[in-house]
Amino acid sequence: MMTDLSEDDLLLAITDGDEQAFAVLYNRYHIRLSQFLTKFTGDDPSRGADILQEAFLRLWLNRDRISEIKNFQSWIFKVVSNESLTFLRKEVHIHNKALRLKSQYESAQLDSVYFPRVMEFEELKDIIQKSIDKMPEQRRKIYLLSRQEGMSSAEIAANLEISQNTVYNTLTTALKHIRQDLSDHGYLVSSTILLLLKII
C-alpha cells in the first residue's frame, strides 16, 4: 500500500508525478506542521491551512528537483517557516494598504477627481468578468467556487471530486489569464490590490 512506503519512496514517486504519494506525504506531516504554524498564526486554523497548502504546492511544482533535498523534514519545516513569514508580511502590507485606501475614500469629495476612479473600477470589473466568461467550463467553475462561494481548495476538490493540486493549478492559470487580459487593456494592476478592492 502507498501508506506503507518509506519517505524516500514517496518522494521518488512524487518526482514521477504521483498525486497519491503526494497526498500520503502531506498527511504524514499535516498535524506536526499545523502545530508548528500556531506560533505564527495563533488560533486561526484556516490561516495555517493556507500556509501549509502553499508550502506543499511549492514542493509539487518543483518535484523535478526533489532529488536535491537531503533532509526532507528539515526542508519542509524551513519552507513552512519562510511561507509563514511571507504570509505575515503580506498581512501587514494589505492591512496598511486598506487603511490608506479607507482614509482616501473617506476624505474624498464627489468631484472631478473622484468619478474617474469609480469608472476605472467598473471597467476593471467588466474586463475581469469577460475574462471569466471565456474561461473553459471547469476552470470557470473552480474559479467561481473559490472567489464567489469562498470555498477552500480542499472543499472545491471534494465537491468536484478532483485533486487539490488540480485546484491549485487551475486557480493559478485563471488568475494568470485575468492579469493578462487586464494587461492587454493597459491595466498593470497587482493581484493584491484587486483582491483588496474585491474585484477578483
C-alpha positions as CSV (number, residue, x, y, z in Angstrom):
1,M,0.0,0.0,0.0
2,M,1.1,3.6,-0.7
3,T,0.7,4.5,3.0
4,D,3.4,1.8,3.9
5,L,6.0,3.3,1.7
6,S,9.1,5.0,3.2
7,E,9.5,8.7,2.9
8,D,12.3,8.3,0.3
9,D,10.0,6.1,-1.8
10,L,7.2,8.6,-1.5
11,L,9.4,11.4,-2.7
12,L,10.6,9.3,-5.6
13,A,7.0,8.6,-6.6
14,I,6.2,12.3,-6.3
15,T,9.1,13.1,-8.6
16,D,7.2,11.0,-11.2
17,G,4.0,13.0,-10.6
18,D,2.2,10.5,-8.3
19,E,-0.5,12.5,-6.7
20,Q,-1.4,9.7,-4.3
21,A,2.1,9.7,-2.9
22,F,1.9,13.4,-2.5
23,A,-1.3,13.1,-0.5
24,V,0.2,10.5,1.7
25,L,3.3,12.6,2.4
26,Y,1.1,15.6,3.1
27,N,-1.0,13.6,5.6
28,R,2.2,12.4,7.4
29,Y,3.3,16.0,8.1
30,H,0.0,17.8,8.4
31,I,-0.5,17.6,12.2
32,R,3.1,18.4,13.1
33,L,3.3,21.3,10.7
34,S,-0.1,22.6,11.8
35,Q,1.0,22.7,15.4
36,F,4.3,24.4,14.4
37,L,2.3,27.0,12.5
38,T,0.3,28.1,15.5
39,K,3.2,30.3,16.7
40,F,2.8,32.3,13.5
41,T,-1.0,32.2,13.0
42,G,-2.4,31.9,16.6
43,D,-5.6,30.0,16.9
44,D,-6.9,30.6,13.4
45,P,-6.6,27.2,11.7
46,S,-7.6,28.5,8.3
47,R,-4.6,30.8,8.1
48,G,-2.3,27.9,9.0
49,A,-4.0,25.7,6.4
50,D,-3.4,28.3,3.7
51,I,0.3,28.5,4.5
52,L,0.7,24.7,4.6
53,Q,-1.0,24.4,1.2
54,E,1.3,27.0,-0.2
55,A,4.4,25.2,1.1
56,F,3.3,21.8,-0.3
57,L,2.3,23.4,-3.5
58,R,5.9,24.6,-3.8
59,L,7.0,21.0,-3.3
60,W,4.7,19.8,-6.0
61,L,5.6,22.4,-8.6
62,N,9.3,21.8,-8.0
63,R,9.0,18.0,-7.8
64,D,11.7,17.6,-10.6
65,R,14.2,19.0,-8.1
66,I,13.3,16.7,-5.1
67,S,16.5,14.7,-5.5
68,E,18.4,17.9,-4.4
69,I,16.7,17.7,-0.9
70,K,19.0,15.9,1.5
71,N,16.8,16.1,4.6
72,F,13.1,16.4,3.7
73,Q,11.9,17.1,7.3
74,S,14.3,20.0,7.8
75,W,13.5,21.3,4.3
76,I,9.7,21.3,4.7
77,F,9.8,22.9,8.1
78,K,12.1,25.6,6.7
79,V,9.8,26.2,3.7
80,V,6.7,26.4,6.0
81,S,8.6,28.9,8.2
82,N,9.5,31.0,5.2
83,E,5.9,30.9,3.9
84,S,4.7,31.9,7.3
85,L,6.9,35.0,7.4
86,T,5.9,35.9,3.9
87,F,2.3,35.5,4.8
88,L,2.7,37.7,7.9
89,R,4.4,40.4,5.9
90,K,1.6,40.3,3.3
91,E,-1.0,40.6,6.0
92,V,0.7,43.7,7.4
93,H,1.1,45.2,3.9
94,I,-2.5,44.6,3.0
95,H,-3.8,45.9,6.3
96,N,-1.8,49.1,5.9
97,K,-2.9,49.5,2.3
98,A,-6.5,49.0,3.4
99,L,-6.2,51.7,6.0
100,R,-4.7,54.1,3.5
101,L,-7.4,53.4,0.9
102,K,-10.2,53.8,3.5
103,S,-8.7,57.1,4.6
104,Q,-8.5,58.3,1.0
105,Y,-12.1,57.4,0.2
106,E,-13.5,58.8,3.4
107,S,-11.8,62.1,2.7
108,A,-12.7,62.1,-1.0
109,Q,-15.2,64.6,-2.2
110,L,-17.6,64.0,-5.1
111,D,-15.6,66.0,-7.6
112,S,-13.9,65.5,-11.0
113,V,-11.0,63.6,-9.4
114,Y,-13.3,61.0,-7.7
115,F,-15.5,60.0,-10.6
116,P,-12.8,58.7,-13.0
117,R,-11.6,56.3,-10.2
118,V,-15.1,54.9,-9.9
119,M,-15.4,54.5,-13.7
120,E,-12.0,52.8,-13.7
121,F,-13.0,50.2,-11.2
122,E,-16.2,49.5,-13.1
123,E,-14.1,49.0,-16.3
124,L,-11.7,46.7,-14.4
125,K,-14.7,44.6,-13.2
126,D,-16.1,44.4,-16.8
127,I,-12.7,43.2,-18.2
128,I,-12.4,40.6,-15.5
129,Q,-16.0,39.4,-15.9
130,K,-15.4,38.9,-19.7
131,S,-12.2,37.1,-18.9
132,I,-14.1,34.8,-16.5
133,D,-16.9,34.2,-19.1
134,K,-14.4,33.0,-21.7
135,M,-12.7,30.5,-19.4
136,P,-13.2,26.8,-20.1
137,E,-16.1,25.5,-18.1
138,Q,-14.1,23.6,-15.5
139,R,-11.7,26.5,-14.9
140,R,-14.6,28.9,-14.6
141,K,-16.4,26.6,-12.1
142,I,-13.3,26.2,-9.9
143,Y,-12.6,30.0,-10.0
144,L,-16.2,30.9,-9.1
145,L,-16.3,28.4,-6.3
146,S,-13.2,29.9,-4.9
147,R,-13.9,33.6,-5.3
148,Q,-17.7,33.8,-5.2
149,E,-18.6,30.9,-2.9
150,G,-15.5,31.3,-0.7
151,M,-14.7,27.6,-0.8
152,S,-11.2,26.4,0.2
153,S,-9.1,24.3,-2.2
154,A,-9.9,21.2,-0.2
155,E,-13.6,21.9,-0.3
156,I,-13.5,22.5,-4.1
157,A,-11.5,19.3,-4.6
158,A,-14.1,17.3,-2.6
159,N,-17.0,19.0,-4.3
160,L,-15.8,18.3,-7.8
161,E,-14.0,15.0,-7.0
162,I,-10.6,16.2,-8.2
163,S,-7.3,16.6,-6.5
164,Q,-6.2,19.7,-4.6
165,N,-3.3,20.0,-7.0
166,T,-5.7,20.3,-9.9
167,V,-7.5,23.1,-8.0
168,Y,-4.2,24.9,-7.2
169,N,-3.0,24.7,-10.8
170,T,-6.4,25.8,-12.2
171,L,-6.7,28.8,-10.0
172,T,-3.1,29.8,-10.8
173,T,-3.9,29.6,-14.5
174,A,-7.2,31.5,-14.1
175,L,-5.5,34.4,-12.3
176,K,-2.7,34.5,-14.8
177,H,-5.2,34.9,-17.7
178,I,-7.1,37.5,-15.9
179,R,-3.9,39.5,-15.3
180,Q,-3.0,39.1,-19.0
181,D,-6.4,40.4,-20.1
182,L,-6.0,43.4,-17.8
183,S,-2.5,44.0,-19.2
184,D,-3.9,43.8,-22.8
185,H,-6.3,46.6,-21.9
186,G,-3.5,48.7,-20.4
187,Y,-4.0,47.9,-16.7
188,L,-0.9,46.7,-14.8
189,V,-2.8,46.1,-11.6
190,S,-1.4,43.7,-8.9
191,S,-3.5,40.8,-7.7
192,T,-3.1,42.1,-4.1
193,I,-4.9,45.4,-5.0
194,L,-7.6,43.6,-6.9
195,L,-8.2,41.3,-4.0
196,L,-8.2,44.2,-1.6
197,L,-10.8,46.0,-3.6
198,K,-12.8,42.7,-4.0
199,I,-12.6,42.9,-7.8
200,I,-11.3,39.4,-8.2
